[in-house]
Structures are given as structure tokens and as C-alpha cells.
Amino acid sequence: MINIGSALTMAFWDNGMADFCPIYDFHAHMHELSDMYMPSREPEAMIETMLRCNTKLTVFCSHMALNFAECEEEYNLNVVRRYPQYFKAYHAVIPNKTDFQITRRRIEDNASCYLGFKFHCDGHKTALTDPAYAPFLEYMDHRGLPALLHTWGHSEYNGVDVIKTVAKKYPNAIFICGHSFHGDWRRGAELGLECPNLYYELTAVMDDYGAIELLCDTVGSERVLFGTDLPWFDTHHGIGAVLSADINDEDRHNILHRNGEKLLRKLGYWSSDINNVICPP
């Protein structure tokens, strides 16, 4: 569906991007994964995609870091150091393998590179309530840091009931619910009414018509962040889903950039003076 009454939609239709609507992508990966073919898997190819869409920042956690813990965090750091104007990283946490003290020092020594943590509880078969995550969650709560979670409907590791327990226990931490509890849309969205420290991220949400509308109607578009899972999915596909959803342009601006800018500003990474991402003070 093309919303021809939307100035934002028509700008993307005509130009593939809109100067007045930058994009902030809060869910991406990088590099190879087994034998899967991903043509835009390296940072340079991802930057080409970002430039086509006017994406100002992509926050990622490489497949390597998610699978091999400590030794591969240098890959994430090297990418951000080479391209600080395009990327920030999530530090991967692999339960019972990622050392908290080493991680804390790495994040504090590289404050301009990391936005927060990445927890993939389904992938690691460990519920977010497991004690292995506790020191990271306590650190987040103390500093008001975010984590990108892999959340999925009815999962015993990161479903609605698990996230509810953790979000209420650590109210100062910020939880970005990747995939927005895919398949358990209504319960997932309603959880946000109880837990104001939850954001909803759109990767894979686009495969179910009406899910974006449900999120906006339930918790409001101000709690929804844009994400793509790049290089798994193309950024224009994600933008197109937002543009074709039955919401208004104010909602679309909130999702595509305003909410991201507000979160980055809260964390000390964004300045309206230069309209760009900066290093924290």
C-alpha cells in the first residue's frame, strides 16, 4: 500500500531517501555467519546501503562477537574506530563465557564506541533471568544503559513473562526489545504499559501486517525504534513497511529518527547543534 497522502512516503518513493528524515538503525549485525550468503555483510557495503537511505547511524553486534565472545570484540571495536561517523556497537554477552569485569573495563575504556549490550537469549539457550546475566543487568541499571534483546513470542528464554520479570527488577536499565516479541504482539505491546523502560524494535515485525499499528496504538509510536537486522534484510524494505503502515507521518518520523535521536541524546551521543552522532562528554 502506498500512502499517496503522505509527504514522507512520496519523498522516499521519488528519491529513495528524504533529507528531512534521517534514519537510525538500532539492530544490525556484520560479517559472515557460517555459509550464509550476505552480499552487504562487510562495513563498507553496509555504508553504501546507509548512504542510499540517509541512515545516519547503525548500531550493530557482529555475528563473530555473538558466537565467540571475548576474542571477537576487537572486530566490533575496529569497525567503529574506522568508521565512527556511521557505527556504534553493542557488546555481546554470552552467558557463562563473557567475563563481566573484562567487559566493564572494555566498555569504559571505549565509551565512544559502545552504546550498550546485546543479549541473544534464544541463541544461547539461557533465559535472561539466569544468574549469569545478573552482573550485566545490575551494571545497566546503575548506569542507565541500554541492551538490545532478542525477544520472541512465547519463548522460555526471552518471551513476555521473562522480560517482564527483568524489566521490573531493573527499572533504570533500558531494554530495546528486538523483534517486539514476534508472534505475541498484543501481550508484548501491553507489557510496555507496565514497563516504561521498554522500547520496541521493528526487525522481522514487518512480516505480519498490522503489528506496527498495534504497537503504535498500544504503547505509542514514541516507544518504537527502527531496526533492520542488516545485512539480513535491506534497509529500504524496513522503511517501506513503516511508510505503508496505517499510521501518520508524525508516527513515521518518531519511528525512523526522532525516538532514536532522543535516546542517543539521553545517553550523551547526539547533539541537535550538529544534527549528528557524537562521542559522549
C-alpha positions, 0 to 999 in steps of 0.5 A, a space after each residue: 500500500 502506498 500512502 499517496 497522502 503522505 509527504 514522507 512516503 512520496 519523498 522516499 518513493 521519488 528519491 529513495 531517501 528524504 533529507 528531512 528524515 534521517 534514519 537510525 538503525 538500532 539492530 544490525 549485525 556484520 560479517 559472515 555467519 557460517 555459509 550464509 550468503 550476505 552480499 552487504 555483510 562487510 562495513 563498507 557495503 553496509 555504508 553504501 546501503 546507509 548512504 542510499 537511505 540517509 541512515 545516519 547511524 547503525 548500531 550493530 553486534 557482529 555475528 563473530 562477537 555473538 558466537 565467540 565472545 571475548 576474542 571477537 570484540 576487537 572486530 566490533 571495536 575496529 569497525 567503529 574506530 574506522 568508521 565512527 561517523 556511521 557505527 556504534 556497537 553493542 557488546 555481546 554477552 554470552 552467558 557463562 563465557 563473557 567475563 563481566 569485569 573484562 567487559 566493564 573495563 572494555 566498555 569504559 575504556 571505549 565509551 565512544 564506541 559502545 552504546 550498550 549490550 546485546 543479549 541473544 537469549 534464544 541463541 544461547 539457550 539461557 533465559 535472561 533471568 539466569 544468574 549469569 546475566 545478573 552482573 550485566 543487568 545490575 551494571 545497566 541499571 546503575 548506569 542507565 544503559 541500554 541492551 538490545 534483546 532478542 525477544 520472541 513470542 512465547 519463548 522460555 528464554 526471552 518471551 513476555 513473562 521473562 522480560 517482564 520479570 527483568 524489566 521490573 527488577 531493573 527499572 533504570 536499565 533500558 531494554 530495546 526489545 528486538 523483534 517486539 516479541 514476534 508472534 505475541 504482539 498484543 501481550 508484548 505491546 501491553 507489557 510496555 504499559 507496565 514497563 516504561 523502560 521498554 522500547 520496541 524494535 521493528 526487525 522481522 515485525 514487518 512480516 505480519 501486517 498490522 503489528 506496527 499499528 498495534 504497537 503504535 496504538 498500544 504503547 505509542 509510536 514514541 516507544 518504537 525504534 527502527 531496526 533492520 537486522 542488516 545485512 539480513 534484510 535491506 534497509 529500504 524494505 524496513 522503511 517501506 513497511 513503516 511508510 505503508 503502515 496505517 499510521 501518520 507521518 508524525 508516527 513515521 518520523 518518531 519511528 525512523 529518527 526522532 525516538 532514536 535521536 532522543 535516546 542517543 541524546 539521553 545517553 550523551 551521543 547526539 547533539 541537535 547543534 550538529 544534527 549528528 552522532 557524537 562521542 559522549 562528554 
